[in-house]
């Protein structure tokens, strides 16, 4: 539940992905459910009664925040005591260092990948690390089973996406071949109908995908990134990425030192704790709705990292993480209150591009609601102010 320090560069990547979508590139953010990977997705014998969570159908990520990006109805200073020297922070100078290679690697992995095209290779055998397109039909004792078949599935060999032994048996085959893949489902597999069973997948290798990425030039940046990002050429793109990477490198150390300087009230605001509980619950609820199962099945399947007897047991186990998130939100809000910072709509529209390199925040506000995005932006502004004033050793 602790805020990920890569939030800003993640936002940068999302901006690029949206730009690619506008440019007509085919992007898919959802993972597909297959017999090899599914556990909670497989139908349970009985559907649990999740009616107590029906209210989540109306949940919004903005429910916990007001129009200025603050926790709704909460004054953080009532729960956080800031010392006078809270901003006096010294960190290792190396945390501010970003090399040209760091910038290049990030652009290659997180930006150019959104604009990559693929060639269909059919004249060589598949190798470990290749992405292959396959059709497959799974059978047990000669009978096909639910969720065991797919067509046109893109699989990276060696990724461990499919059941042990599946991907290795594709290596060495040539596009156009149809062959059997023999595997055994593990004894602890999520579906009791498949656990421990030997299965045969009749598999056709359609083609091997090879990725082609564009060359980054001023003209390419202007055409492809400028419409949605605050960059106009290679130099401004590099400068933006360098700033984001430096922020990420320093974030954890600065926040840790800040957290160590302050004290919190014995009791944190229950409304904030309840909100972050609902964030967790909504994740499970949405997944259950998407795959036509129930929340209890997901909780008991091990999909959440371990098996829980009930959803409430999972939430109880997350209590420490919830408190950590509440403390972080309160701490950064307390600084915002002290320094007179807020994120109203005008701030959202002017600062979003500076912090995240995205001109129009509407793609995010439509998904998460405006007040949630304001909270995230306010946190980034507060942390950037702290990082801008750190001392180095």
Secondary structure, DSSP 8 states (H G I E B T S, - for coil): ----TTHHHHHHHHHHHHHHHHTT-----S----TTT-STTS--SS----GGGGGGGG--GGGGB-TTSSBTT--GGGTEE--TTTT--EE-GGGG---HHHHHHHIIIIIGGGG-EEEEE-SSB--TT-EEEEEEEEEETTEEEEEEEEEEEEEETTS--SSTTTGGGTTT-BTT-EEEEEEE--TT-S-TTTTT-EEEEEEEEEEEEEEE-----HHHHHHHTTTTSS--SHHHHHHHHHHHHHHHHHHHHHHHHHHHH-EE-SS--HHHHHHHHHHHHHHHHHHHHHHT--HHHHHHHTTTSS--SSHHHHHHHTHHHHHHHHHHHHHHHHHHHHHT----HHHHHHHHHHHHS-S-THHHHHHH-HHHHHHHHHHHHHHHHHHHT-EE-
